[in-house]
Amino acid sequence: MNQLETTPVLQVQDLEISYSTLKGPVRAVRGVSFEIWRGDALGLVGESGCGKSTLAFAIMNYMATNAKVMGGRILFCGEDILHKNERELREIRGQKIAMVYQNPQAALNPCLRIGEQLTEVITEHKGLKVDVATDKCLQMLEQVRMPDPPAIMQRYPHQLSGGQQQRVVIAMALLSNPSLLIMDEPTTGLDVTVEAAILDLIIELKHKFDVALLYITHNLGVVSRVADRVAVMYAGELVELGSVWDIFRNPMHPYTEALLRCVPKISADRRSGILQPIRGRVPSLREIPSGCIFEPRCDRADQRCRLNRPKLVRVDEDHFVQCFYAGKSGAPSPRIPEVTKTAIEQSKGRANSILKVRGLKVYYTAKGEGLAGLAGGKGKDYVKAVDGVNLDIWKGKTVGIVGESGCGKTTLAKCIAGLVPPYSGEMNFLGEDISCIVEKRPHRLLKDLQMVFQTPDATLNPSCSVGKAIARSLHLFGTVSPSEIRGEVVRLLKAVKLGEEYYNRMPRQLSGGEKQRVAIARAFAGRPRLVVCDEPLSSLDVSVQAAVLNLLREFQQRYGTTLLFISHDLSVVYKLCDYIAVMYLGQICEIAPPEALFAPPYHPYTEALLSVIPVPDPTVEKTKTKVRLVGPVPSAIDPPSGCRFHTRCPRKISAICESEPPPWRRITDEHWIRCHMSMKDLHNMEPVIRLSSK
C-alpha cells in the first residue's frame, strides 16, 4: 500500500507505436510521456487521428495485430505491462485496469441478461459464489444510480436506454475495484442531460473509489468538468500538459489555443466574431516533417519552426509545452480573420414568413409487441412524435430547435422536408401547401427546400464522384445551363473550401468534415430559399465543426438563405441562431431569441438543458445549484396528461400540472413560455449561466 502511495498508478515513458501498412509504417504515437496518480484524472484531447485511442489500447496491451511498440515503457504500479505474458495480462485486464468504450452496445452481449454479464466479472476475477456476486452487482448498480437494480438485472441490453447501458458498463468496470479506469469517449452518443448525469457519476465514483482515471474525448467542455489535468495530443505527439486551469485560462501551445478558438463561446456579445477553425489538415503520419509537427497549420511558425523539432519543456510548476515560443514575449501573434456581418445582422426586424407550420402532428403506427409485432401485426396505438406544433420561420433568419433524443426534432425536420407525411396540420411554404410527401410537391418547390443530414455517408453515393454528385443537383434544378455546370461545381467546391482537385474524388477518399462540406455544397447548388440542417456537426471534430458552422453562415450571407437548424448543442445554436425553439415530447415549450433564452425567465426544461451545458470557458459563471432531470423521457405512445414535463419537472407546483395543459405565457413579443408557473415566479428564477462580456 505504501508503494502505491509513492508510485504513480500509470507511467508512460517515451512511448513509440507504429502500424505496419502496405504503404509503409505509420508512426501513430511518438515520444509520449505522462503519469497518473491514484485519485487523479487526466483528460486526453485532440482531433481524430491524433493517437488517443491507440495510446489507450497500448496501455491495456491490447493493440491491433499490425501495431508494435517501437520504444518506451508503460509502467502500471511500477511494473512494465509490455513485458507481461498472456496469463498475467488476463489477471490485469478487467481486474486492475478497466476500460469503458464509446459504444456500450459493443461491450454488452445482446444474448445475455445484464445480471449474467455483471456477475461473470466477479466470479471470474474474484472467484466468489454466484449469490454473493449477485449481491455485489446489485449494490454497484445502486451506486451508479440505476433505478430498480433487481429489474435491471433481469433485462437484456436492448431493453435499456443508451444512458442505462453506459451505467451498466461503468458498473461492470468498477466491480473489480480497478486501480486504473480508462474511458474512451464514453458520453459521445448520449443526450446532454444523460451525459451530465454520467459525468456527475464519474466525478463521484472517482472520489469514492480513489481510482486513477484516463478520460479520452474531443469535447473540451466535458474534459474541463471531469479532469484535474489535461494532455493535448497532436499527430501522435504530446504538445501540452497542464492543469485544467492552465490549459483553459493560459494555453501556451498554438494548437491548444486553436482548439479553444474553435469552440462556440457563450458570451454577452454572441455576434462578436466568427469561429476560427484550424486551417489545413492533420499531416500524414507516414511522412513526419523534420521541424515542428504543427508548423504547416501554425500562424506563429517561422524558419526556426520549419527546421527544428521543439521538445516538451516545463514552463511552470506542472505545465509542459512543446513549442519554441511557449511562455515567451515577442512571439508572432496569430492572424485573426476579419469579422463580417451576416445577412441576419444586416436585416432589420422580421421580413415575411417563408414557412408557417400550424397544428402539425406526425404519428407513427406502433406495432404489436413480440412476434406479432415483428410480423407486422395490427398497430395498437400511435407514437405521437410531433403533436401539435406551431412554428413560423422568417426569411433570412436561422431558427434552432433543441431538445433531448425522442423529443421530435428530427421528425419535425423530415416532415418539413417531405420525407415523412403529416398525420394532420398545415405547412405553408412560400405561399403553397406542402402538407404532403416530397414526391407529391410541386417540382418548382423542390429546389427551394433542401436538407443537410447528420451523416453525410448516408446521403453520398459511394460510386459517384464529388463533382457528379453536385452536378446532378445543378442539372435537375436547371440552376445554370449545361455548358456552365462544371464551372459552377468548381465554384461551389471553392466556396466550401475544397477546390477543383476534389471534383473527381470519391466519397471514400474524403474525411468526415470534407464529406459534410460536399453535402452542404450540394444542398446549396439549387440556391434554395430554405435549408433544413439536421445535426450537421455532431460527428465532427471541433475544428471541422467550426469550419462547417462558418460555412453555413457564409452561405446564408451570400444567398440570403433561411436555415432551420436542429441540434442538441446549445452553445452552437446560441452562436448561430436568431430564434431557438425548445421541444419536449413532441411539443414546443419555449421559443425566444438566444439572449432571452439563456437568461431568466425560462421554462423549467430549458433551465435543465442550460444546467448541463459543458462550458470550456472559466469566464462563464454557472450557478452552484445543479438541475438534473430524473428518469427517462416518457413514452410518446402514451404521453403524460396535463403538462408533459410534469413527471420530471423539478419546479412542479401542484396537481394542475398533471391535469391541465399549460398556457402560453407572453414574456415579450418574441419570447413565449408554455408553463403553469406564474409570471412572478418565472421572473424570479435564478440564472443558470451568467454571461461574460468576453
C-alpha positions in Angstrom: 0.0 0.0 0.0 2.9 2.3 0.8 4.3 1.6 -2.6 1.0 2.6 -4.3 1.1 5.9 -2.4 4.6 6.7 -3.6 4.4 5.3 -7.1 2.1 6.6 -9.9 -0.6 4.1 -10.9 0.4 4.7 -14.5 3.6 6.0 -16.0 4.0 6.3 -19.8 7.6 7.0 -20.7 8.8 8.0 -24.3 6.3 5.7 -25.9 6.6 4.9 -29.6 4.0 3.0 -31.5 4.0 2.2 -35.2 1.5 0.4 -37.6 2.7 -1.7 -40.5 0.7 -1.0 -43.7 1.1 -1.8 -47.4 2.2 1.9 -47.9 4.8 1.8 -45.2 5.0 2.3 -41.4 2.6 4.7 -39.7 4.2 6.2 -36.6 0.9 6.7 -34.7 2.5 7.6 -31.3 5.9 9.2 -30.8 7.8 10.1 -27.6 4.7 10.4 -25.4 5.3 10.7 -21.6 2.9 11.3 -18.7 1.8 9.8 -15.4 -1.4 9.4 -13.4 -1.7 9.0 -9.6 -4.4 7.4 -7.6 -7.4 9.7 -7.3 -6.1 11.8 -10.3 -8.0 12.3 -13.6 -6.1 13.1 -16.8 -8.1 14.2 -19.8 -6.6 13.3 -23.2 -7.8 15.6 -26.0 -7.1 16.2 -29.7 -8.5 15.8 -33.2 -9.4 12.4 -34.7 -6.3 10.5 -35.8 -4.0 12.1 -33.2 -3.4 8.7 -31.5 -5.6 8.9 -28.4 -7.3 5.6 -28.8 -4.0 3.9 -29.9 -2.5 5.0 -26.7 -5.4 3.7 -24.7 -5.2 0.2 -26.2 -1.4 0.2 -25.8 -1.9 0.8 -22.0 -4.2 -2.3 -22.0 -1.5 -4.1 -24.1 -4.4 -4.9 -26.5 -3.3 -3.5 -29.8 -4.0 -4.4 -33.4 -2.0 -7.2 -34.9 -0.2 -4.7 -37.2 0.7 -2.4 -34.3 4.0 -2.6 -32.5 5.6 -0.7 -29.6 8.9 0.6 -31.1 10.2 2.1 -27.9 9.5 3.4 -24.4 7.7 1.8 -21.4 4.2 1.6 -19.9 4.6 1.1 -16.1 1.5 0.0 -14.2 2.0 0.3 -10.5 5.8 0.3 -11.2 5.8 -2.8 -13.5 6.2 -2.7 -17.3 2.9 -4.0 -18.7 4.5 -4.5 -22.1 6.6 -7.4 -20.7 3.7 -9.3 -19.2 2.6 -12.6 -20.7 -1.0 -13.5 -21.6 -1.7 -15.1 -18.3 -0.5 -12.1 -16.4 -2.4 -9.8 -18.8 -5.7 -11.6 -18.1 -5.3 -11.0 -14.4 -4.7 -7.3 -15.0 -7.3 -6.6 -17.6 -10.8 -6.1 -16.1 -9.5 -6.6 -12.6 -6.8 -3.9 -12.2 -7.2 -1.9 -15.4 -10.8 -1.5 -16.7 -11.9 0.3 -19.9 -15.2 1.9 -20.8 -15.8 2.2 -24.5 -17.6 4.8 -26.6 -20.4 2.4 -27.6 -21.8 0.5 -24.7 -23.6 -1.9 -27.0 -20.3 -3.2 -28.3 -19.3 -4.1 -24.7 -22.5 -5.9 -23.8 -23.6 -9.3 -25.1 -27.0 -9.0 -26.6 -27.9 -12.6 -25.8 -27.2 -12.5 -22.1 -29.2 -10.7 -19.3 -27.5 -7.8 -17.6 -27.2 -9.9 -14.3 -25.4 -12.7 -16.0 -22.8 -10.3 -17.5 -22.2 -8.4 -14.3 -21.9 -11.5 -12.1 -19.5 -13.1 -14.5 -17.0 -10.3 -13.8 -16.9 -11.1 -10.1 -17.0 -14.9 -10.4 -14.1 -14.9 -12.9 -11.9 -12.3 -11.3 -12.7 -12.8 -7.6 -13.8 -16.4 -7.5 -16.9 -15.6 -5.5 -20.1 -17.7 -5.5 -23.0 -16.5 -7.7 -25.3 -15.4 -4.9 -22.6 -13.3 -3.3 -21.6 -11.9 -6.7 -25.3 -11.0 -7.3 -25.5 -9.0 -4.1 -22.4 -7.1 -5.0 -23.8 -6.4 -8.5 -27.0 -5.0 -7.0 -25.0 -2.8 -4.7 -22.9 -1.5 -7.6 -26.0 -0.7 -9.7 -27.3 1.3 -6.8 -24.0 3.2 -6.6 -24.2 4.1 -10.3 -27.8 5.3 -9.5 -29.6 2.8 -11.7 -33.3 2.7 -11.0 -34.7 -0.7 -9.7 -31.5 -2.7 -9.9 -33.3 -6.1 -9.4 -35.4 -5.5 -12.5 -32.4 -4.2 -14.5 -30.5 -7.5 -13.7 -33.3 -9.4 -15.5 -33.3 -7.3 -18.6 -31.4 -7.7 -21.9 -29.2 -4.8 -23.2 -31.7 -3.8 -25.9 -34.3 -3.2 -23.2 -32.2 -0.4 -21.7 -31.7 3.2 -22.8 -28.3 4.4 -24.0 -27.6 6.1 -20.7 -28.6 3.0 -18.7 -26.4 0.8 -20.9 -23.4 3.1 -20.2 -24.1 3.0 -16.5 -24.1 -0.8 -16.7 -20.7 -0.8 -18.5 -19.3 1.6 -15.8 -20.7 -0.6 -13.0 -19.0 -3.6 -14.8 -15.7 -1.7 -14.9 -15.8 -0.8 -11.2 -17.0 -4.2 -9.9 -13.4 -5.4 -9.5 -12.3 -2.1 -7.9 -9.6 -1.4 -10.6 -6.6 0.9 -9.9 -6.9 2.5 -13.4 -10.1 3.3 -15.3 -9.8 4.2 -19.0 -12.8 5.9 -20.6 -12.7 6.4 -24.4 -15.4 8.9 -25.4 -18.0 7.4 -23.0 -20.6 10.1 -23.5 -20.3 10.9 -27.2 -23.5 9.3 -28.3 -25.6 10.4 -25.3 -28.1 13.2 -24.8 -26.8 16.3 -23.0 -29.0 15.5 -20.0 -27.8 11.9 -19.8 -24.2 13.0 -20.4 -24.4 15.4 -17.5 -25.7 12.6 -15.2 -22.9 10.2 -16.4 -20.3 12.9 -15.8 -21.6 13.6 -12.3 -21.4 9.9 -11.7 -17.8 9.6 -13.0 -16.7 12.5 -10.7 -18.5 11.0 -7.7 -17.1 7.5 -8.3 -13.5 8.8 -8.9 -13.5 10.3 -5.4 -15.4 7.4 -3.8 -13.1 4.6 -5.2 -10.0 6.8 -5.4 -9.3 5.4 -8.9 -6.8 6.8 -11.4 -8.7 8.0 -14.5 -7.7 8.5 -18.1 -10.5 10.2 -19.9 -10.3 10.4 -23.7 -12.5 12.9 -25.5 -12.6 15.5 -28.3 -15.2 17.6 -26.2 -13.3 20.3 -24.4 -16.3 21.2 -22.3 -16.5 17.7 -21.0 -12.9 17.4 -20.1 -13.0 20.7 -18.2 -15.6 19.1 -15.9 -14.1 15.7 -15.3 -10.3 16.1 -15.4 -7.8 17.5 -13.0 -5.1 17.8 -15.7 -5.3 17.8 -19.5 -2.9 16.3 -22.0 -3.2 17.7 -25.6 -2.1 15.3 -28.4 -1.5 16.3 -32.0 -0.5 13.9 -34.8 0.9 11.4 -32.4 2.8 13.7 -30.1 2.0 15.3 -26.7 2.2 19.1 -27.3 0.9 20.4 -24.0 0.3 19.1 -20.5 -1.0 21.0 -17.5 -3.8 21.6 -15.0 -7.3 22.3 -16.3 -6.9 25.9 -15.2 -3.6 26.3 -17.1 -4.9 24.7 -20.3 -8.2 26.7 -20.4 -7.1 30.0 -19.0 -3.5 30.1 -20.1 -2.9 27.8 -23.1 0.6 28.1 -24.4 0.8 25.8 -27.4 -0.7 27.3 -30.7 -2.6 24.0 -31.2 -4.3 24.2 -27.8 -5.1 27.9 -28.4 -6.5 27.0 -31.9 -8.7 24.2 -30.4 -10.2 26.6 -27.9 -10.9 29.2 -30.6 -12.9 26.6 -32.5 -15.4 26.2 -29.7 -18.5 28.5 -29.7 -18.4 30.7 -26.6 -21.4 31.7 -24.6 -20.8 35.4 -24.0 -22.9 38.5 -23.8 -21.7 39.6 -27.3 -22.6 36.4 -29.2 -22.1 38.0 -32.6 -18.6 39.4 -31.7 -16.9 37.3 -34.4 -16.7 34.2 -36.4 -15.2 31.0 -35.2 -11.6 30.3 -36.1 -11.1 26.8 -37.5 -7.6 25.4 -37.8 -6.5 25.7 -41.4 -5.2 22.7 -43.2 -5.3 19.1 -42.1 -3.5 16.8 -39.7 -0.3 15.7 -41.5 0.2 12.1 -42.8 2.0 10.1 -40.1 3.9 8.2 -42.8 5.9 11.3 -43.6 6.7 13.2 -40.4 8.1 16.7 -41.1 11.6 17.4 -39.7 10.5 20.6 -37.9 7.6 21.2 -35.6 4.7 18.8 -36.3 2.2 21.7 -36.1 4.2 24.1 -38.3 2.2 23.7 -41.5 -1.0 24.9 -39.7 0.5 27.3 -37.3 0.1 31.1 -37.7 3.2 31.7 -35.5 5.6 29.5 -37.3 8.9 30.9 -38.7 12.0 29.4 -40.2 13.2 28.0 -36.9 10.0 26.0 -36.6 10.3 24.6 -40.1 13.9 23.3 -39.5 13.9 22.2 -35.8 11.7 20.0 -33.7 10.8 21.5 -30.3 10.9 19.4 -27.1 8.3 19.2 -24.4 9.7 21.6 -21.7 8.5 22.8 -18.4 7.2 26.3 -18.4 5.6 26.3 -15.0 5.5 24.0 -12.0 3.1 21.5 -13.6 2.8 23.0 -17.1 4.7 21.5 -20.0 4.6 22.7 -23.7 6.2 21.6 -26.9 6.8 25.0 -28.6 9.8 27.4 -29.1 7.6 30.4 -28.2 5.8 29.0 -25.2 5.7 31.5 -22.3 8.0 33.9 -24.2 7.1 37.5 -25.1 7.6 38.7 -28.6 6.2 35.6 -30.2 4.4 36.2 -33.5 0.7 36.7 -32.9 -1.8 34.5 -34.7 -3.7 36.0 -37.6 -7.3 36.8 -36.6 -9.8 36.8 -39.5 -11.9 39.8 -40.1 -15.4 39.8 -38.8 -18.1 40.3 -41.4 -21.7 41.0 -40.7 -24.1 38.2 -41.8 -27.3 38.7 -43.7 -29.0 38.0 -40.4 -27.4 41.0 -38.7 -27.9 43.2 -41.8 -31.6 42.6 -41.9 -33.7 44.8 -39.7 -36.7 43.4 -38.0 -38.8 40.5 -39.3 -39.3 40.0 -43.0 -42.1 37.9 -44.5 -42.7 34.4 -43.2 -41.2 31.9 -45.5 -42.7 28.8 -43.7 -45.8 28.6 -41.5 -46.5 25.4 -39.5 -49.9 25.2 -37.8 -51.1 22.3 -35.6 -48.7 19.9 -37.1 -48.9 16.3 -36.0 -46.8 13.4 -37.1 -47.9 10.0 -35.8 -46.3 6.6 -36.4 -48.2 3.4 -36.0 -46.9 1.4 -33.0 -46.8 -2.3 -33.9 -47.9 -5.0 -31.5 -45.3 -6.5 -29.2 -43.4 -9.7 -29.6 -43.5 -11.9 -32.7 -46.8 -10.4 -33.7 -45.1 -7.0 -33.9 -42.2 -8.4 -36.0 -44.7 -10.0 -38.4 -46.3 -6.6 -38.9 -49.4 -7.1 -36.8 -52.1 -4.5 -36.4 -50.9 -1.4 -34.8 -52.3 -1.0 -31.3 -51.6 2.7 -30.9 -49.7 5.7 -32.3 -46.3 7.1 -31.5 -47.0 10.8 -31.2 -43.6 12.0 -32.4 -44.8 15.6 -33.2 -48.1 16.6 -31.6 -49.5 20.0 -32.4 -46.5 22.2 -33.3 -46.9 25.8 -34.4 -43.9 27.5 -35.9 -43.0 30.5 -38.0 -39.7 30.7 -39.9 -38.8 34.1 -41.2 -36.9 35.0 -44.4 -33.2 35.3 -43.9 -33.3 34.1 -40.3 -31.9 31.0 -38.6 -34.3 29.1 -36.3 -32.8 26.5 -34.0 -34.6 23.5 -32.5 -33.2 21.9 -29.4 -34.2 19.1 -27.0 -33.3 15.5 -26.0 -33.4 12.5 -28.3 -37.0 11.4 -28.9 -38.5 14.9 -28.5 -39.5 15.1 -32.1 -36.8 17.4 -33.6 -35.7 15.2 -36.5 -39.3 14.0 -37.2 -40.3 17.7 -37.5 -37.4 18.4 -39.8 -38.2 15.3 -42.0 -41.9 16.3 -42.2 -41.0 19.8 -43.3 -38.6 18.3 -45.9 -41.3 16.0 -47.1 -39.6 12.7 -46.1 -42.4 11.7 -43.7 -46.1 12.5 -44.1 -48.0 14.6 -41.5 -50.9 13.0 -39.6 -52.7 16.3 -39.6 -52.0 20.0 -39.6 -50.9 22.6 -42.1 -47.5 23.6 -43.6 -47.3 26.5 -45.9 -44.0 27.2 -47.8 -43.7 30.3 -50.0 -47.5 30.6 -50.1 -48.1 27.0 -51.1 -49.3 24.0 -49.2 -46.6 21.4 -48.6 -48.6 19.1 -46.3 -47.6 16.0 -48.3 -44.5 13.9 -49.0 -41.8 15.3 -51.3 -42.9 13.2 -54.4 -46.3 15.0 -54.4 -45.0 18.5 -54.0 -44.7 20.9 -57.0 -41.4 20.4 -58.7 -40.7 24.2 -58.6 -40.6 24.0 -54.8 -38.1 21.1 -54.6 -35.0 23.3 -55.3 -36.2 25.9 -52.8 -36.3 23.5 -49.8 -33.2 21.3 -49.3 -31.8 19.3 -46.3 -28.4 18.6 -44.9 -28.4 15.4 -42.9 -26.4 14.3 -39.8 -24.4 11.6 -41.5 -23.1 12.6 -45.0 -22.1 8.9 -45.6 -25.8 8.0 -45.8 -26.5 10.7 -48.5 -23.5 10.5 -50.8 -23.5 7.8 -53.4 -20.2 5.8 -52.8 -19.9 5.1 -56.6 -20.4 8.7 -57.7 -17.6 11.3 -57.6 -17.9 14.5 -55.7 -18.3 16.6 -58.9 -21.0 14.4 -60.4 -23.0 14.4 -57.1 -23.1 18.2 -57.1 -23.6 18.4 -60.9 -26.6 16.2 -60.7 -28.4 18.8 -58.5 -27.5 21.6 -60.9 -28.8 19.6 -63.8 -32.1 18.6 -62.1 -32.9 22.1 -60.9 -31.6 23.9 -64.0 -29.6 26.4 -61.9 -27.2 27.0 -64.8 -27.0 26.0 -68.5 -25.4 22.6 -69.2 -22.3 24.2 -70.5 -21.8 26.1 -67.2 -22.3 23.1 -64.9 -18.7 22.1 -64.4 -17.7 25.7 -63.7 -20.5 26.1 -61.2 -19.5 22.9 -59.5 -15.9 24.1 -59.2 -17.2 27.4 -57.8 -19.3 25.6 -55.2 -16.3 23.4 -54.2 -14.1 26.5 -53.7 -17.0 28.1 -51.7 -16.9 25.1 -49.3 -13.1 25.4 -49.1 -12.3 22.2 -51.1 -11.1 23.3 -54.5 -11.2 21.9 -58.0 -8.9 19.0 -57.2 -11.8 17.4 -55.3 -14.0 17.2 -58.5 -13.1 13.5 -59.4 -12.6 12.2 -55.8 -14.8 9.5 -54.4 -16.6 9.8 -51.0 -14.3 7.1 -49.6 -11.3 9.4 -50.2 -12.7 12.2 -48.0 -12.7 12.9 -44.3 -15.9 13.3 -42.4 -15.6 17.0 -42.5 -15.0 17.1 -46.2 -18.0 14.8 -46.9 -20.2 17.2 -44.9 -18.9 20.2 -46.9 -19.8 18.3 -50.1 -23.3 17.7 -48.7 -23.6 21.4 -48.0 -22.4 22.4 -51.5 -24.9 20.0 -53.0 -27.8 21.4 -50.8 -27.0 25.0 -51.8 -26.4 24.1 -55.5 -30.0 25.0 -56.4 -29.8 28.2 -54.4 -32.6 27.2 -52.1 -34.7 29.5 -50.1 -34.8 27.2 -47.0 -32.2 24.7 -45.9 -33.1 22.2 -43.1 -29.9 21.1 -41.2 -30.3 18.0 -39.0 -27.4 17.8 -36.6 -24.8 18.5 -39.3 -22.0 19.0 -36.8 -22.5 16.2 -34.2 -20.0 13.7 -35.6 -17.2 16.2 -36.4 -14.1 17.3 -34.6 -14.2 20.8 -33.0 -12.1 22.3 -35.7 -14.2 20.9 -38.5 -17.3 21.9 -36.6 -16.1 25.5 -36.6 -15.3 25.4 -40.3 -18.8 24.0 -41.2 -20.5 26.4 -38.9 -18.7 29.4 -40.5 -19.5 27.9 -43.9 -23.3 27.9 -43.2 -23.1 31.5 -42.0 -21.2 32.5 -45.1 -23.6 30.8 -47.5 -26.5 32.4 -45.7 -24.8 35.8 -46.1 -24.2 35.2 -49.8 -27.6 33.8 -50.8 -29.9 35.2 -48.1 -30.9 31.6 -47.3 -33.2 30.8 -44.4 -31.9 28.0 -42.1 -33.8 25.5 -39.8 -31.0 24.2 -37.6 -31.6 21.0 -35.5 -29.0 20.5 -32.7 -28.5 19.2 -29.2 -25.6 21.6 -28.6 -26.9 24.8 -27.0 -23.5 26.5 -27.5 -23.8 26.1 -31.3 -27.4 27.3 -31.5 -26.6 30.3 -29.3 -23.9 31.3 -31.7 -25.7 30.7 -34.9 -29.4 31.2 -34.5 -31.8 34.2 -34.3 -34.5 32.2 -32.6 -34.5 29.0 -30.6 -37.4 26.6 -30.1 -37.2 24.1 -27.3 -39.0 20.8 -27.9 -40.1 18.3 -25.3 -42.1 15.1 -26.2 -43.4 16.3 -29.5 -44.3 19.8 -28.5 -42.6 23.2 -28.3 -42.5 24.5 -24.7 -40.5 27.7 -25.3 -39.4 29.9 -28.2 -37.2 33.0 -27.9 -34.1 34.8 -29.3 -30.9 33.3 -27.9 -30.1 36.2 -25.5 -33.6 35.8 -23.9 -33.4 32.0 -23.8 -30.1 32.0 -21.9 -31.4 34.3 -19.1 -34.4 34.1 -16.8 -37.3 33.7 -17.2 -37.3 30.4 -18.9 -39.2 27.1 -19.0 -38.0 24.6 -16.3 -37.0 22.2 -19.1 -34.9 24.9 -20.7 -33.4 25.6 -17.3 -32.4 21.9 -17.1 -30.8 22.0 -20.5 -28.8 25.1 -19.7 -27.6 23.5 -16.5 -26.0 20.6 -18.3 -24.0 22.5 -20.9 -20.3 21.6 -20.6 -18.7 25.0 -20.9 -14.9 25.1 -21.6 -14.6 28.7 -20.5 -13.7 29.6 -16.9 -15.0 33.2 -17.5 -18.6 31.8 -17.8 -20.0 31.5 -14.3 -22.6 28.8 -13.6 -24.8 28.7 -10.5 -23.8 26.2 -7.8 -27.3 24.6 -7.9 -27.4 21.7 -10.4 -30.6 21.0 -12.2 -30.7 17.3 -13.1 -33.7 15.6 -14.6 -34.7 12.3 -13.0 -35.9 9.4 -15.2 -36.1 8.9 -19.0 -38.4 10.9 -21.4 -41.9 9.3 -21.1 -43.3 7.2 -23.9 -44.6 9.1 -26.9 -47.3 6.4 -27.3 -49.0 7.5 -24.0 -47.6 10.9 -23.1 -48.4 12.3 -19.6 -51.6 14.2 -19.1 -51.6 18.0 -18.4 -48.1 19.3 -18.8 -46.0 16.7 -20.5 -42.9 17.7 -18.5 -44.5 17.3 -15.0 -43.2 13.8 -14.5 -39.6 15.1 -14.5 -40.1 18.8 -13.6 -38.1 20.0 -10.5 -40.5 23.0 -10.3 -43.8 21.2 -10.4 -46.2 23.4 -8.5 -49.5 21.5 -7.9 -52.0 19.0 -9.3 -52.8 21.4 -12.1 -49.6 20.4 -13.8 -50.9 16.8 -14.0 -54.4 17.6 -15.2 -54.3 20.7 -17.5 -52.2 21.6 -20.5 -50.1 24.7 -19.6 -51.0 28.0 -21.2 -48.6 30.1 -23.4 -47.2 33.0 -21.4 -46.0 36.0 -23.3 -42.8 37.4 -21.9 -42.1 39.7 -24.9 -43.4 39.8 -28.4 -40.6 37.4 -29.3 -40.4 35.3 -26.1 -43.1 32.8 -25.2 -43.1 30.1 -22.5 -45.7 27.3 -22.1 -45.9 26.7 -18.3 -48.2 26.9 -15.3 -45.8 28.9 -13.3 -46.8 32.5 -12.6 -45.1 35.3 -14.3 -43.7 36.4 -11.0 -42.1 33.0 -10.3 -40.7 32.8 -13.8 -39.0 36.2 -13.5 -37.6 35.2 -10.0 -35.7 32.2 -11.4 -32.0 32.2 -10.7 -29.8 32.4 -13.8 -28.1 29.1 -14.7 -25.3 30.9 -16.7 -24.1 34.4 -16.1 -22.9 35.6 -19.5 -19.5 37.2 -19.6 -18.7 40.1 -21.8 -15.7 38.4 -23.4 
